[in-house]
Amino acid sequence: MTRNLLVPLDDSPQARRALEHALTVHPEDDVVVFHVVDYSESLASHERPGRGSRKEGWYQKALDDAEDLFADAQAIADEYGVVLSTETDAGKPAEEIVSYADEHDIDQIIMGSHGRTGASRILLGSVAEKVIRRSPIPTTVVH
């Protein structure tokens, strides 16, 4: 029986390894690659002190960047003979990942860990950790 897998994707090597893991370990399952545009990071990165902000166009750039990520992901999947489904949403990554999985009958989440340690992990939190805590379905974290 084919299962539905969700692979959250950003531009990290860990996310790439998670995708490769999903394609290798679950070759018969359907894979949805999911990217979340994080408003807080996107808005903060486009502020220009003393000159206002460049809020116009940032979201379109984030969507364009997501399409580039999806093209790279499909190139990886092509090596396995798999056609990926892709989805983009905006919000807080952990919340959106769990919400998408719940609303779309996902059987398992396979995601990368950013490998943060020490103070940065405590201060910034971990999307993977939040997903593990909130997800009612199995979640595999690939390092």
C-alpha positions in Angstrom: 0.0 0.0 0.0 1.4 3.4 -1.0 1.9 5.8 1.8 2.1 9.6 1.7 5.3 11.2 2.9 6.0 14.8 3.7 9.5 16.1 3.3 9.8 19.7 4.5 12.5 21.5 2.4 14.8 24.4 2.9 18.2 25.1 1.4 20.1 23.1 4.1 22.2 20.0 3.4 20.2 18.2 6.1 16.9 18.8 4.2 18.6 17.4 1.1 19.7 14.3 3.0 16.1 13.9 4.4 14.8 13.9 0.8 17.4 11.4 -0.3 16.5 9.2 2.7 12.9 9.3 1.8 13.6 8.4 -1.8 16.0 5.6 -0.8 14.1 4.0 2.1 10.5 4.5 0.8 10.9 4.1 -3.0 7.2 3.1 -3.6 5.6 5.9 -1.5 4.3 9.2 -2.7 6.5 12.2 -1.7 5.3 15.7 -1.1 8.1 18.3 -0.8 6.9 21.2 1.3 8.5 24.6 1.8 7.3 27.1 4.4 8.0 30.8 3.8 8.7 32.1 7.3 7.3 35.6 7.5 9.4 36.6 10.5 12.7 35.7 8.8 11.7 37.1 5.4 10.5 40.5 6.7 13.5 40.9 9.0 16.0 40.2 6.2 14.5 42.9 4.0 14.6 45.9 6.3 16.9 48.8 5.3 17.6 51.1 8.2 16.9 54.8 7.4 15.4 53.9 4.0 12.2 52.2 4.9 11.7 48.6 4.0 11.5 46.6 0.8 8.4 44.7 1.7 7.0 44.8 -1.8 8.3 41.9 -3.8 9.8 39.9 -0.8 7.1 37.3 -0.9 7.4 36.8 -4.6 11.1 36.4 -4.2 10.5 33.8 -1.5 8.1 31.9 -3.8 10.7 32.1 -6.6 13.3 30.7 -4.2 10.9 27.9 -3.3 10.5 27.0 -7.0 14.3 26.8 -7.3 14.4 24.5 -4.3 11.7 22.3 -5.9 13.6 22.1 -9.1 16.7 21.0 -7.3 14.6 18.5 -5.3 13.1 17.1 -8.6 16.6 16.7 -10.0 17.5 14.5 -7.0 14.2 12.6 -7.4 14.9 12.0 -11.1 17.9 9.9 -10.1 15.4 7.6 -8.3 12.8 7.7 -11.0 10.3 9.6 -8.8 8.1 12.5 -9.6 7.6 14.7 -6.6 4.5 16.7 -5.6 5.4 20.2 -4.3 3.6 22.6 -2.0 4.4 26.0 -0.5 2.8 27.7 2.5 3.6 30.7 4.7 3.7 31.0 8.4 5.7 29.4 11.3 7.4 26.4 9.8 6.7 23.9 12.6 3.0 24.8 12.8 2.6 24.7 9.0 4.3 21.4 8.7 2.1 19.7 11.3 -1.0 21.4 9.9 -0.3 20.3 6.3 0.4 16.8 7.4 -2.9 16.7 9.4 -5.0 18.2 6.6 -3.6 16.1 3.7 -3.6 12.6 5.1 0.2 12.4 5.4 1.5 9.1 6.9 5.0 10.2 7.9 7.1 13.3 8.0 10.8 13.0 7.1 12.8 16.1 7.7 16.3 17.4 8.2 17.8 18.6 11.5 19.9 21.7 11.3 22.1 20.2 14.0 22.1 23.3 16.2 23.7 22.7 19.6 24.1 24.7 22.8 22.8 28.2 23.2 21.6 28.6 19.6 19.3 25.6 19.9 17.9 26.9 23.2 17.4 30.4 22.0 16.3 29.7 18.4 14.4 26.5 19.1 14.3 23.7 16.7 11.7 23.3 14.0 12.3 19.5 14.0 11.9 19.3 17.7 8.6 21.3 17.6 7.3 19.1 14.8 8.2 15.9 16.7 6.4 17.2 19.8 3.3 18.3 17.9 2.9 15.7 15.2 0.5 12.9 15.8 2.2 10.9 13.0 5.6 9.3 12.9 8.4 11.8 12.2 11.9 10.8 11.1 14.7 13.4 11.6 17.7 13.0 9.4 21.0 14.6 10.5 
